[in-house]
Amino acid sequence: MAPTDFFRHIKDYYTKDEAKNIPVISFRTAAVVSIAYTLLYVLPFYLSPTTRPSPTLSRDAPSVIRARIRFVAVSCILSSFATIYIISRYGNASSPETLRLLGWYPVAPLEVVKSLLLTTLLFAGPLFEKGIVENEWREWIRGRKVHESLSSWIGWRNYIAGPITEELVFRSLLTPLHLLSHLSPTQTIFITPLYFGIAHIHHFYEFVLTHPHTPLIPALLRSLFQFAYTSIFGWYATFIFLRTGSLPAVILAHSFCNWFGLPRVWGRVEAGEPIGPPLDIARGRGKQDDQRKGKSVQIANGDLWIGWTVAYYIILVAGAVGFRSGFWPLTESKRSLADFGGARIR
């Protein structure tokens, strides 16, 4: 099957006669395989004493992070081979077609830049707060913040290993399977991130284990909130992946969002408040690991002029408006994996 024919088959399936366009795999098969990948990604964390948290060993302990990265790497390799086999064997796709459907090649640097620009619009307020109000822009230019964040295993997990492996499995591998099952692009956007959200539920067990004095209800609400925002991010990342056909684009967006966390949507911009990822990222609870003290991200205590807060929220709203305006044009690409038929998701 020629590359053009293969992707026309993927993009246009929902506009043709279903009787003439049989799915490559069933939706049930895609769901079962996706669940298997999710379990293969998470379960190894609890099969070994080196990766299993306990009241005396936190998931943030360097030894735990290193071991988990090794297990996840093996999981990603196995899941990748399985998906490549399904696409090439049952989809009758060539090697270039398979790599394109997975978002691996071509890299498409323009799509990566445009997707990052779209994501930064959502964080226009936090960028202003950290860069201008807290005067960190010089350290950004020098790359000091990046160096400090990546000088610990927590930094590597949060900004390198986590985004790469999660986007590989939950976007690059799961999304093509659901497209081959003839799930529409819109359904794919809202269904596949549920696996991504479910994969984070195990943090509830880890949190309760390492915070035994925290009441159950707050711990549960914390996990439900995490499930909600990881699923919402998954919707956004899947949309970008379908529109750009670029795995690097969603990896970079994921890492960027991990760095900033959730934007401030209430409260006053105040001096002395930690904003963004802590620089004391080497600190863990593992008693089996040597600990080193990190630096604090807090600036001098004191109230800031109210004008900074007003400016922050104006910029935050302006960024949201810009995000809405650029949602479609900044994700437009000739390498898109699905055609939305001119209909926009609202």
Salt bridges, closest charged atoms under 4 A:
ASP5 OD1 - ARG8 NH1 3.10
ASP60 OD1 - ARG59 NH1 3.83
ASP60 OD1 - ARG157 NH1 2.83
GLU111 OE2 - ARG335 NH1 3.58
GLU129 OE2 - ARG264 NH2 2.80
GLU136 OE1 - LYS130 NZ 3.51
GLU136 OE2 - LYS145 NZ 3.72
GLU139 OE2 - ARG144 NH1 3.91
GLU139 OE1 - LYS145 NZ 3.41
GLU148 OE2 - LYS295 NZ 3.88
GLU166 OE2 - HIS200 NE2 3.47
GLU166 OE1 - HIS254 NE2 3.29
GLU167 OE1 - ARG171 NE 2.70
GLU167 OE2 - HIS254 ND1 2.60
GLU206 OE1 - ARG59 NE 3.04
GLU206 OE2 - ARG68 NH2 2.40
GLU206 OE2 - HIS202 ND1 3.62
GLU206 OE1 - HIS203 ND1 3.32
GLU273 OE1 - ARG264 NH2 3.18
ASP280 OD2 - ARG283 NH1 2.88
